[in-house]
Amino acid sequence: MQSLIQIFKLDEVKKGIAKKTGNPYEIHTAQAALIDENGQIDTVGVLDIPPALREKVQPGLYAGSFAMKTNFQSGRIESVLTGLVPHVVRAAPPAPSTPAAKA
């Protein structure tokens, strides 16, 4: 599954120690929007950034790939970001010129 994603800003990293395991954790998120096929914002929300993509993410426009995985805490099946590729918006080709009107 692929979507067009506009990342506006990276949130402050949340760090802590897991109560159950005592292991340290980091949660990386970004303020982002899903862009529809017309280039308009469809929805705005928080995007979880997985460890493999944390060094690659900056504000910008991306084609995002997602996979379905089970959330280990809730058991719910959720979409998870698996890849980001910068998306280049190509300018529309110039309109054909018309011959100048004769006076």
Biopython code that builds the backbone (N, CA, C, O; Angstrom):
import numpy as np
from Bio.PDB.StructureBuilder import StructureBuilder

atoms = [
    (1, "MET", "N", (0.861, -1.166, 0.000)),
    (1, "MET", "CA", (0.000, 0.000, 0.000)),
    (1, "MET", "C", (0.907, 1.228, 0.000)),
    (1, "MET", "O", (1.864, 1.292, 0.772)),
    (2, "GLN", "N", (0.613, 2.201, -0.860)),
    (2, "GLN", "CA", (1.428, 3.399, -0.942)),
    (2, "GLN", "C", (0.545, 4.626, -0.852)),
    (2, "GLN", "O", (-0.568, 4.645, -1.376)),
    (3, "SER", "N", (1.056, 5.659, -0.178)),
    (3, "SER", "CA", (0.324, 6.913, -0.008)),
    (3, "SER", "C", (1.276, 8.074, -0.178)),
    (3, "SER", "O", (2.480, 7.944, 0.044)),
    (4, "LEU", "N", (0.726, 9.220, -0.574)),
    (4, "LEU", "CA", (1.503, 10.444, -0.651)),
    (4, "LEU", "C", (1.377, 11.142, 0.700)),
    (4, "LEU", "O", (0.269, 11.396, 1.172)),
    (5, "ILE", "N", (2.519, 11.454, 1.321)),
    (5, "ILE", "CA", (2.554, 12.003, 2.676)),
    (5, "ILE", "C", (3.344, 13.300, 2.686)),
    (5, "ILE", "O", (4.456, 13.361, 2.162)),
    (6, "GLN", "N", (2.768, 14.337, 3.281)),
    (6, "GLN", "CA", (3.479, 15.598, 3.510)),
    (6, "GLN", "C", (3.870, 15.622, 4.985)),
    (6, "GLN", "O", (3.002, 15.628, 5.857)),
    (7, "ILE", "N", (5.179, 15.636, 5.267)),
    (7, "ILE", "CA", (5.649, 15.750, 6.649)),
    (7, "ILE", "C", (5.934, 17.218, 6.912)),
    (7, "ILE", "O", (6.765, 17.834, 6.246)),
    (8, "PHE", "N", (5.226, 17.771, 7.900)),
    (8, "PHE", "CA", (5.368, 19.186, 8.240)),
    (8, "PHE", "C", (6.502, 19.424, 9.222)),
    (8, "PHE", "O", (7.326, 20.317, 9.022)),
    (9, "LYS", "N", (6.547, 18.618, 10.299)),
    (9, "LYS", "CA", (7.592, 18.803, 11.301)),
    (9, "LYS", "C", (7.785, 17.528, 12.086)),
    (9, "LYS", "O", (6.854, 16.744, 12.272)),
    (10, "LEU", "N", (9.022, 17.330, 12.547)),
    (10, "LEU", "CA", (9.334, 16.192, 13.400)),
    (10, "LEU", "C", (9.072, 16.600, 14.841)),
    (10, "LEU", "O", (9.468, 17.685, 15.268)),
    (11, "ASP", "N", (8.408, 15.733, 15.585)),
    (11, "ASP", "CA", (8.120, 16.012, 16.988)),
    (11, "ASP", "C", (9.350, 15.721, 17.844)),
    (11, "ASP", "O", (10.274, 15.031, 17.414)),
    (12, "GLU", "N", (9.343, 16.257, 19.056)),
    (12, "GLU", "CA", (10.409, 15.964, 20.004)),
    (12, "GLU", "C", (10.358, 14.468, 20.335)),
    (12, "GLU", "O", (9.283, 13.903, 20.534)),
    (13, "VAL", "N", (11.521, 13.846, 20.388)),
    (13, "VAL", "CA", (11.603, 12.410, 20.669)),
    (13, "VAL", "C", (11.201, 12.157, 22.120)),
    (13, "VAL", "O", (11.678, 12.824, 23.038)),
    (14, "LYS", "N", (10.318, 11.182, 22.304)),
    (14, "LYS", "CA", (9.910, 10.785, 23.658)),
    (14, "LYS", "C", (10.785, 9.610, 24.067)),
    (14, "LYS", "O", (10.840, 8.595, 23.372)),
    (15, "LYS", "N", (11.476, 9.754, 25.212)),
    (15, "LYS", "CA", (12.367, 8.706, 25.707)),
    (15, "LYS", "C", (11.912, 8.276, 27.089)),
    (15, "LYS", "O", (11.341, 9.061, 27.846)),
    (16, "GLY", "N", (12.174, 7.023, 27.403)),
    (16, "GLY", "CA", (11.816, 6.531, 28.724)),
    (16, "GLY", "C", (12.336, 5.129, 28.952)),
    (16, "GLY", "O", (13.087, 4.577, 28.148)),
    (17, "ILE", "N", (11.912, 4.571, 30.075)),
    (17, "ILE", "CA", (12.249, 3.202, 30.453)),
    (17, "ILE", "C", (10.935, 2.439, 30.600)),
    (17, "ILE", "O", (10.041, 2.873, 31.326)),
    (18, "ALA", "N", (10.817, 1.313, 29.918)),
    (18, "ALA", "CA", (9.599, 0.505, 29.984)),
    (18, "ALA", "C", (9.420, -0.048, 31.396)),
    (18, "ALA", "O", (10.349, -0.613, 31.973)),
    (19, "LYS", "N", (8.219, 0.120, 31.942)),
    (19, "LYS", "CA", (7.938, -0.359, 33.301)),
    (19, "LYS", "C", (8.016, -1.880, 33.399)),
    (19, "LYS", "O", (8.550, -2.414, 34.371)),
    (20, "LYS", "N", (7.489, -2.573, 32.401)),
    (20, "LYS", "CA", (7.446, -4.039, 32.457)),
    (20, "LYS", "C", (8.813, -4.682, 32.280)),
    (20, "LYS", "O", (9.152, -5.631, 32.986)),
    (21, "THR", "N", (9.603, -4.164, 31.333)),
    (21, "THR", "CA", (10.870, -4.820, 30.991)),
    (21, "THR", "C", (12.104, -4.106, 31.527)),
    (21, "THR", "O", (13.161, -4.717, 31.681)),
    (22, "GLY", "N", (11.969, -2.813, 31.811)),
    (22, "GLY", "CA", (13.127, -2.031, 32.239)),
    (22, "GLY", "C", (14.013, -1.605, 31.086)),
    (22, "GLY", "O", (15.079, -1.029, 31.302)),
    (23, "ASN", "N", (13.584, -1.880, 29.861)),
    (23, "ASN", "CA", (14.367, -1.515, 28.678)),
    (23, "ASN", "C", (14.105, -0.065, 28.289)),
    (23, "ASN", "O", (12.983, 0.422, 28.422)),
    (24, "PRO", "N", (15.150, 0.632, 27.804)),
    (24, "PRO", "CA", (14.938, 2.000, 27.327)),
    (24, "PRO", "C", (14.168, 1.980, 26.006)),
    (24, "PRO", "O", (14.242, 1.013, 25.248)),
    (25, "TYR", "N", (13.423, 3.066, 25.738)),
    (25, "TYR", "CA", (12.704, 3.172, 24.472)),
    (25, "TYR", "C", (12.736, 4.614, 23.993)),
    (25, "TYR", "O", (12.948, 5.545, 24.770)),
    (26, "GLU", "N", (12.522, 4.773, 22.699)),
    (26, "GLU", "CA", (12.372, 6.083, 22.063)),
    (26, "GLU", "C", (11.171, 6.002, 21.142)),
    (26, "GLU", "O", (10.981, 5.008, 20.441)),
    (27, "ILE", "N", (10.359, 7.055, 21.144)),
    (27, "ILE", "CA", (9.219, 7.130, 20.237)),
    (27, "ILE", "C", (9.422, 8.355, 19.349)),
    (27, "ILE", "O", (9.468, 9.487, 19.829)),
    (28, "HIS", "N", (9.542, 8.107, 18.058)),
    (28, "HIS", "CA", (9.733, 9.175, 17.079)),
    (28, "HIS", "C", (8.433, 9.349, 16.303)),
    (28, "HIS", "O", (7.886, 8.384, 15.769)),
    (29, "THR", "N", (7.943, 10.584, 16.244)),
    (29, "THR", "CA", (6.716, 10.887, 15.507)),
    (29, "THR", "C", (6.902, 12.164, 14.701)),
    (29, "THR", "O", (7.842, 12.927, 14.925)),
    (30, "ALA", "N", (5.989, 12.383, 13.761)),
    (30, "ALA", "CA", (6.006, 13.591, 12.934)),
    (30, "ALA", "C", (4.577, 14.059, 12.703)),
    (30, "ALA", "O", (3.649, 13.252, 12.649)),
    (31, "GLN", "N", (4.411, 15.362, 12.569)),
    (31, "GLN", "CA", (3.131, 15.943, 12.171)),
    (31, "GLN", "C", (3.068, 15.820, 10.651)),
    (31, "GLN", "O", (3.955, 16.301, 9.947)),
    (32, "ALA", "N", (2.021, 15.179, 10.154)),
    (32, "ALA", "CA", (1.973, 14.863, 8.728)),
    (32, "ALA", "C", (0.549, 14.913, 8.191)),
    (32, "ALA", "O", (-0.420, 14.961, 8.948)),
    (33, "ALA", "N", (0.450, 14.900, 6.873)),
    (33, "ALA", "CA", (-0.850, 14.874, 6.195)),
    (33, "ALA", "C", (-0.801, 13.843, 5.080)),
    (33, "ALA", "O", (0.230, 13.646, 4.437)),
    (34, "LEU", "N", (-1.936, 13.191, 4.865)),
    (34, "LEU", "CA", (-2.098, 12.336, 3.692)),
    (34, "LEU", "C", (-2.630, 13.213, 2.570)),
    (34, "LEU", "O", (-3.563, 13.990, 2.772)),
    (35, "ILE", "N", (-2.043, 13.088, 1.398)),
    (35, "ILE", "CA", (-2.404, 13.902, 0.245)),
    (35, "ILE", "C", (-3.214, 13.044, -0.721)),
    (35, "ILE", "O", (-2.821, 11.922, -1.042)),
    (36, "ASP", "N", (-4.353, 13.576, -1.187)),
    (36, "ASP", "CA", (-5.203, 12.804, -2.101)),
    (36, "ASP", "C", (-4.688, 12.889, -3.536)),
    (36, "ASP", "O", (-3.696, 13.564, -3.813)),
    (37, "GLU", "N", (-5.378, 12.193, -4.446)),
    (37, "GLU", "CA", (-4.939, 12.133, -5.848)),
    (37, "GLU", "C", (-5.003, 13.479, -6.559)),
    (37, "GLU", "O", (-4.416, 13.634, -7.630)),
    (38, "ASN", "N", (-5.712, 14.463, -5.981)),
    (38, "ASN", "CA", (-5.783, 15.808, -6.561)),
    (38, "ASN", "C", (-4.743, 16.747, -5.969)),
    (38, "ASN", "O", (-4.720, 17.934, -6.296)),
    (39, "GLY", "N", (-3.881, 16.224, -5.095)),
    (39, "GLY", "CA", (-2.849, 17.043, -4.477)),
    (39, "GLY", "C", (-3.342, 17.849, -3.285)),
    (39, "GLY", "O", (-2.648, 18.750, -2.815)),
    (40, "GLN", "N", (-4.529, 17.534, -2.794)),
    (40, "GLN", "CA", (-5.115, 18.251, -1.656)),
    (40, "GLN", "C", (-4.929, 17.436, -0.375)),
    (40, "GLN", "O", (-4.827, 16.210, -0.419)),
    (41, "ILE", "N", (-4.887, 18.127, 0.762)),
    (41, "ILE", "CA", (-4.777, 17.443, 2.047)),
    (41, "ILE", "C", (-6.063, 16.680, 2.318)),
    (41, "ILE", "O", (-7.154, 17.250, 2.299)),
    (42, "ASP", "N", (-5.920, 15.377, 2.570)),
    (42, "ASP", "CA", (-7.069, 14.529, 2.879)),
    (42, "ASP", "C", (-7.289, 14.477, 4.387)),
    (42, "ASP", "O", (-8.410, 14.657, 4.862)),
    (43, "THR", "N", (-6.223, 14.231, 5.135)),
    (43, "THR", "CA", (-6.321, 14.170, 6.590)),
    (43, "THR", "C", (-4.972, 14.524, 7.199)),
    (43, "THR", "O", (-3.930, 14.309, 6.582)),
    (44, "VAL", "N", (-4.995, 15.068, 8.414)),
    (44, "VAL", "CA", (-3.784, 15.477, 9.126)),
    (44, "VAL", "C", (-3.702, 14.679, 10.416)),
    (44, "VAL", "O", (-4.720, 14.434, 11.062)),
    (45, "GLY", "N", (-2.496, 14.271, 10.794)),
    (45, "GLY", "CA", (-2.347, 13.521, 12.035)),
    (45, "GLY", "C", (-0.893, 13.299, 12.398)),
    (45, "GLY", "O", (0.007, 13.949, 11.864)),
    (46, "VAL", "N", (-0.679, 12.367, 13.316)),
    (46, "VAL", "CA", (0.655, 12.031, 13.804)),
    (46, "VAL", "C", (1.098, 10.733, 13.137)),
    (46, "VAL", "O", (0.367, 9.743, 13.135)),
    (47, "LEU", "N", (2.294, 10.750, 12.574)),
    (47, "LEU", "CA", (2.859, 9.588, 11.894)),
    (47, "LEU", "C", (3.968, 9.008, 12.760)),
    (47, "LEU", "O", (4.913, 9.717, 13.107)),
    (48, "ASP", "N", (3.869, 7.726, 13.115)),
    (48, "ASP", "CA", (4.936, 7.046, 13.849)),
    (48, "ASP", "C", (6.067, 6.736, 12.879)),
    (48, "ASP", "O", (5.836, 6.211, 11.790)),
    (49, "ILE", "N", (7.296, 7.066, 13.282)),
    (49, "ILE", "CA", (8.468, 6.823, 12.444)),
    (49, "ILE", "C", (9.202, 5.597, 12.991)),
    (49, "ILE", "O", (9.688, 5.636, 14.121)),
    (50, "PRO", "N", (9.295, 4.510, 12.218)),
    (50, "PRO", "CA", (9.973, 3.305, 12.699)),
    (50, "PRO", "C", (11.493, 3.514, 12.774)),
    (50, "PRO", "O", (12.034, 4.390, 12.099)),
    (51, "PRO", "N", (12.175, 2.712, 13.594)),
    (51, "PRO", "CA", (13.626, 2.880, 13.770)),
    (51, "PRO", "C", (14.416, 2.909, 12.464)),
    (51, "PRO", "O", (15.358, 3.693, 12.346)),
    (52, "ALA", "N", (14.070, 2.093, 11.495)),
    (52, "ALA", "CA", (14.831, 2.018, 10.239)),
    (52, "ALA", "C", (14.765, 3.304, 9.420)),
    (52, "ALA", "O", (15.623, 3.531, 8.567)),
    (53, "LEU", "N", (13.762, 4.149, 9.662)),
    (53, "LEU", "CA", (13.590, 5.368, 8.857)),
    (53, "LEU", "C", (13.939, 6.648, 9.614)),
    (53, "LEU", "O", (13.895, 7.730, 9.028)),
    (54, "ARG", "N", (14.279, 6.556, 10.875)),
    (54, "ARG", "CA", (14.456, 7.746, 11.715)),
    (54, "ARG", "C", (15.522, 8.709, 11.208)),
    (54, "ARG", "O", (15.353, 9.922, 11.330)),
    (55, "GLU", "N", (16.598, 8.210, 10.651)),
    (55, "GLU", "CA", (17.670, 9.086, 10.171)),
    (55, "GLU", "C", (17.368, 9.675, 8.795)),
    (55, "GLU", "O", (18.050, 10.603, 8.359)),
    (56, "LYS", "N", (16.357, 9.148, 8.107)),
    (56, "LYS", "CA", (16.053, 9.564, 6.737)),
    (56, "LYS", "C", (14.943, 10.602, 6.650)),
    (56, "LYS", "O", (14.771, 11.233, 5.607)),
    (57, "VAL", "N", (14.193, 10.788, 7.722)),
    (57, "VAL", "CA", (12.983, 11.612, 7.661)),
    (57, "VAL", "C", (13.289, 13.072, 7.970)),
    (57, "VAL", "O", (13.906, 13.395, 8.985)),
    (58, "GLN", "N", (12.847, 13.936, 7.080)),
    (58, "GLN", "CA", (12.897, 15.389, 7.236)),
    (58, "GLN", "C", (11.573, 15.931, 6.709)),
    (58, "GLN", "O", (10.867, 15.224, 5.989)),
    (59, "PRO", "N", (11.220, 17.170, 7.052)),
    (59, "PRO", "CA", (10.003, 17.733, 6.458)),
    (59, "PRO", "C", (10.088, 17.692, 4.929)),
    (59, "PRO", "O", (11.141, 17.956, 4.348)),
    (60, "GLY", "N", (8.982, 17.362, 4.299)),
    (60, "GLY", "CA", (8.942, 17.279, 2.849)),
    (60, "GLY", "C", (7.807, 16.388, 2.381)),
    (60, "GLY", "O", (6.994, 15.914, 3.175)),
    (61, "LEU", "N", (7.770, 16.171, 1.075)),
    (61, "LEU", "CA", (6.734, 15.363, 0.442)),
    (61, "LEU", "C", (7.325, 13.998, 0.085)),
    (61, "LEU", "O", (8.393, 13.919, -0.521)),
    (62, "TYR", "N", (6.623, 12.924, 0.463)),
    (62, "TYR", "CA", (7.131, 11.570, 0.278)),
    (62, "TYR", "C", (6.053, 10.643, -0.263)),
    (62, "TYR", "O", (4.859, 10.848, -0.043)),
    (63, "ALA", "N", (6.506, 9.612, -0.980)),
    (63, "ALA", "CA", (5.660, 8.460, -1.263)),
    (63, "ALA", "C", (5.963, 7.485, -0.136)),
    (63, "ALA", "O", (7.096, 7.028, 0.009)),
    (64, "GLY", "N", (4.955, 7.169, 0.658)),
    (64, "GLY", "CA", (5.145, 6.292, 1.808)),
    (64, "GLY", "C", (4.589, 4.911, 1.540)),
    (64, "GLY", "O", (3.499, 4.770, 0.986)),
    (65, "SER", "N", (5.338, 3.887, 1.932)),
    (65, "SER", "CA", (4.883, 2.500, 1.822)),
    (65, "SER", "C", (4.463, 2.015, 3.201)),
    (65, "SER", "O", (5.087, 2.347, 4.208)),
    (66, "PHE", "N", (3.401, 1.231, 3.229)),
    (66, "PHE", "CA", (2.863, 0.724, 4.491)),
    (66, "PHE", "C", (2.642, -0.774, 4.399)),
    (66, "PHE", "O", (2.432, -1.323, 3.317)),
    (67, "ALA", "N", (2.692, -1.431, 5.563)),
    (67, "ALA", "CA", (2.364, -2.852, 5.683)),
    (67, "ALA", "C", (1.426, -3.006, 6.868)),
    (67, "ALA", "O", (1.362, -2.140, 7.741)),
    (68, "MET", "N", (0.711, -4.099, 6.890)),
    (68, "MET", "CA", (-0.194, -4.386, 8.008)),
    (68, "MET", "C", (0.535, -5.270, 9.013)),
    (68, "MET", "O", (1.108, -6.298, 8.651)),
    (69, "LYS", "N", (0.507, -4.851, 10.296)),
    (69, "LYS", "CA", (1.154, -5.614, 11.364)),
    (69, "LYS", "C", (0.275, -5.585, 12.600)),
    (69, "LYS", "O", (-0.584, -4.715, 12.745)),
    (70, "THR", "N", (0.498, -6.543, 13.490)),
    (70, "THR", "CA", (-0.247, -6.597, 14.739)),
    (70, "THR", "C", (0.457, -5.749, 15.788)),
    (70, "THR", "O", (1.658, -5.906, 16.008)),
    (71, "ASN", "N", (-0.283, -4.848, 16.440)),
    (71, "ASN", "CA", (0.248, -4.034, 17.522)),
    (71, "ASN", "C", (0.493, -4.946, 18.718)),
    (71, "ASN", "O", (-0.421, -5.631, 19.176)),
    (72, "PHE", "N", (1.737, -4.957, 19.230)),
    (72, "PHE", "CA", (2.074, -5.898, 20.300)),
    (72, "PHE", "C", (1.365, -5.585, 21.612)),
    (72, "PHE", "O", (1.210, -6.479, 22.444)),
    (73, "GLN", "N", (0.927, -4.339, 21.823)),
    (73, "GLN", "CA", (0.246, -3.993, 23.072)),
    (73, "GLN", "C", (-1.250, -4.271, 23.012)),
    (73, "GLN", "O", (-1.824, -4.831, 23.946)),
    (74, "SER", "N", (-1.881, -3.873, 21.899)),
    (74, "SER", "CA", (-3.342, -3.977, 21.822)),
    (74, "SER", "C", (-3.828, -5.214, 21.065)),
    (74, "SER", "O", (-4.980, -5.622, 21.213)),
    (75, "GLY", "N", (-2.953, -5.808, 20.257)),
    (75, "GLY", "CA", (-3.368, -6.939, 19.437)),
    (75, "GLY", "C", (-4.121, -6.528, 18.181)),
    (75, "GLY", "O", (-4.547, -7.386, 17.408)),
    (76, "ARG", "N", (-4.293, -5.217, 17.968)),
    (76, "ARG", "CA", (-5.004, -4.727, 16.782)),
    (76, "ARG", "C", (-4.090, -4.770, 15.561)),
    (76, "ARG", "O", (-2.882, -4.552, 15.656)),
    (77, "ILE", "N", (-4.696, -5.055, 14.423)),
    (77, "ILE", "CA", (-3.947, -5.004, 13.172)),
    (77, "ILE", "C", (-3.969, -3.561, 12.688)),
    (77, "ILE", "O", (-5.030, -2.957, 12.534)),
    (78, "GLU", "N", (-2.769, -3.018, 12.450)),
    (78, "GLU", "CA", (-2.621, -1.606, 12.084)),
    (78, "GLU", "C", (-1.663, -1.475, 10.906)),
    (78, "GLU", "O", (-0.859, -2.367, 10.639)),
    (79, "SER", "N", (-1.764, -0.349, 10.210)),
    (79, "SER", "CA", (-0.793, -0.076, 9.151)),
    (79, "SER", "C", (0.456, 0.520, 9.794)),
    (79, "SER", "O", (0.377, 1.322, 10.724)),
    (80, "VAL", "N", (1.613, 0.106, 9.271)),
    (80, "VAL", "CA", (2.897, 0.542, 9.796)),
    (80, "VAL", "C", (3.729, 1.061, 8.629)),
    (80, "VAL", "O", (3.817, 0.415, 7.585)),
    (81, "LEU", "N", (4.339, 2.235, 8.811)),
    (81, "LEU", "CA", (5.199, 2.816, 7.791)),
    (81, "LEU", "C", (6.413, 1.918, 7.582)),
    (81, "LEU", "O", (7.095, 1.560, 8.542)),
    (82, "THR", "N", (6.684, 1.554, 6.328)),
    (82, "THR", "CA", (7.823, 0.685, 6.025)),
    (82, "THR", "C", (8.833, 1.332, 5.082)),
    (82, "THR", "O", (9.953, 0.838, 4.955)),
    (83, "GLY", "N", (8.460, 2.421, 4.423)),
    (83, "GLY", "CA", (9.388, 3.067, 3.505)),
    (83, "GLY", "C", (8.943, 4.465, 3.144)),
    (83, "GLY", "O", (7.749, 4.764, 3.103)),
    (84, "LEU", "N", (9.929, 5.328, 2.880)),
    (84, "LEU", "CA", (9.669, 6.700, 2.429)),
    (84, "LEU", "C", (10.613, 7.021, 1.284)),
    (84, "LEU", "O", (11.822, 6.814, 1.389)),
    (85, "VAL", "N", (10.061, 7.522, 0.199)),
    (85, "VAL", "CA", (10.854, 7.955, -0.949)),
    (85, "VAL", "C", (10.458, 9.396, -1.243)),
    (85, "VAL", "O", (9.272, 9.682, -1.408)),
    (86, "PRO", "N", (11.445, 10.328, -1.314)),
    (86, "PRO", "CA", (11.088, 11.714, -1.637)),
    (86, "PRO", "C", (10.270, 11.771, -2.925)),
    (86, "PRO", "O", (10.577, 11.090, -3.904)),
    (87, "HIS", "N", (9.228, 12.593, -2.904)),
    (87, "HIS", "CA", (8.337, 12.727, -4.056)),
    (87, "HIS", "C", (8.579, 14.092, -4.689)),
    (87, "HIS", "O", (8.430, 15.127, -4.040)),
    (88, "VAL", "N", (8.950, 14.079, -5.951)),
    (88, "VAL", "CA", (9.212, 15.319, -6.677)),
    (88, "VAL", "C", (7.957, 15.699, -7.446)),
    (88, "VAL", "O", (7.430, 14.909, -8.229)),
    (89, "VAL", "N", (7.486, 16.917, -7.215)),
    (89, "VAL", "CA", (6.316, 17.413, -7.941)),
    (89, "VAL", "C", (6.814, 18.035, -9.231)),
    (89, "VAL", "O", (7.598, 18.984, -9.222)),
    (90, "ARG", "N", (6.351, 17.490, -10.324)),
    (90, "ARG", "CA", (6.763, 18.020, -11.629)),
    (90, "ARG", "C", (5.832, 19.149, -12.032)),
    (90, "ARG", "O", (4.614, 19.058, -11.874)),
    (91, "ALA", "N", (6.414, 20.201, -12.549)),
    (91, "ALA", "CA", (5.617, 21.336, -13.011)),
    (91, "ALA", "C", (4.835, 20.926, -14.257)),
    (91, "ALA", "O", (5.287, 20.096, -15.045)),
    (92, "ALA", "N", (3.680, 21.509, -14.414)),
    (92, "ALA", "CA", (2.867, 21.243, -15.604)),
    (92, "ALA", "C", (3.600, 21.789, -16.823)),
    (92, "ALA", "O", (4.250, 22.830, -16.736)),
    (93, "PRO", "N", (3.505, 21.104, -17.951)),
    (93, "PRO", "CA", (4.172, 21.614, -19.149)),
    (93, "PRO", "C", (3.556, 22.955, -19.553)),
    (93, "PRO", "O", (2.368, 23.185, -19.331)),
    (94, "PRO", "N", (4.361, 23.833, -20.144)),
    (94, "PRO", "CA", (3.817, 25.135, -20.539)),
    (94, "PRO", "C", (2.722, 24.974, -21.592)),
    (94, "PRO", "O", (2.755, 24.059, -22.414)),
    (95, "ALA", "N", (1.768, 25.873, -21.545)),
    (95, "ALA", "CA", (0.675, 25.853, -22.523)),
    (95, "ALA", "C", (1.245, 26.201, -23.890)),
    (95, "ALA", "O", (2.162, 27.016, -23.993)),
    (96, "PRO", "N", (0.709, 25.587, -24.941)),
    (96, "PRO", "CA", (1.216, 25.915, -26.276)),
    (96, "PRO", "C", (0.967, 27.393, -26.580)),
    (96, "PRO", "O", (-0.077, 27.950, -26.240)),
    (97, "SER", "N", (1.951, 28.006, -27.226)),
    (97, "SER", "CA", (1.794, 29.433, -27.543)),
    (97, "SER", "C", (0.845, 29.590, -28.727)),
    (97, "SER", "O", (0.790, 28.747, -29.623)),
    (98, "THR", "N", (0.112, 30.678, -28.702)),
    (98, "THR", "CA", (-0.816, 30.965, -29.800)),
    (98, "THR", "C", (-0.206, 32.060, -30.656)),
    (98, "THR", "O", (0.484, 32.938, -30.139)),
    (99, "PRO", "N", (-0.453, 32.018, -31.962)),
    (99, "PRO", "CA", (0.104, 33.068, -32.828)),
    (99, "PRO", "C", (-0.473, 34.429, -32.435)),
    (99, "PRO", "O", (-1.637, 34.538, -32.051)),
    (100, "ALA", "N", (0.349, 35.442, -32.536)),
    (100, "ALA", "CA", (-0.096, 36.801, -32.192)),
    (100, "ALA", "C", (-1.156, 37.256, -33.190)),
    (100, "ALA", "O", (-1.072, 36.958, -34.381)),
    (101, "ALA", "N", (-2.133, 37.965, -32.697)),
    (101, "ALA", "CA", (-3.214, 38.478, -33.555)),
    (101, "ALA", "C", (-2.666, 39.602, -34.425)),
    (101, "ALA", "O", (-1.869, 40.420, -33.966)),
    (102, "LYS", "N", (-3.099, 39.638, -35.695)),
    (102, "LYS", "CA", (-2.647, 40.699, -36.606)),
    (102, "LYS", "C", (-3.573, 41.893, -36.467)),
    (102, "LYS", "O", (-4.790, 41.751, -36.344)),
    (103, "ALA", "N", (-2.970, 43.071, -36.489)),
    (103, "ALA", "CA", (-3.774, 44.285, -36.343)),
    (103, "ALA", "C", (-4.183, 44.848, -37.655)),
    (103, "ALA", "O", (-4.865, 45.871, -37.702)),
]
sb = StructureBuilder()
sb.init_structure("model")
sb.init_model(0)
sb.init_chain("A")
sb.init_seg("    ")
for serial, (resi, resn, name, xyz) in enumerate(atoms, 1):
    if name == "N":
        sb.init_residue(resn, " ", resi, " ")
    sb.init_atom(name, np.array(xyz, "f"), 0.0, 1.0, " ", f" {name:<3s}", serial, name[0])
structure = sb.get_structure()
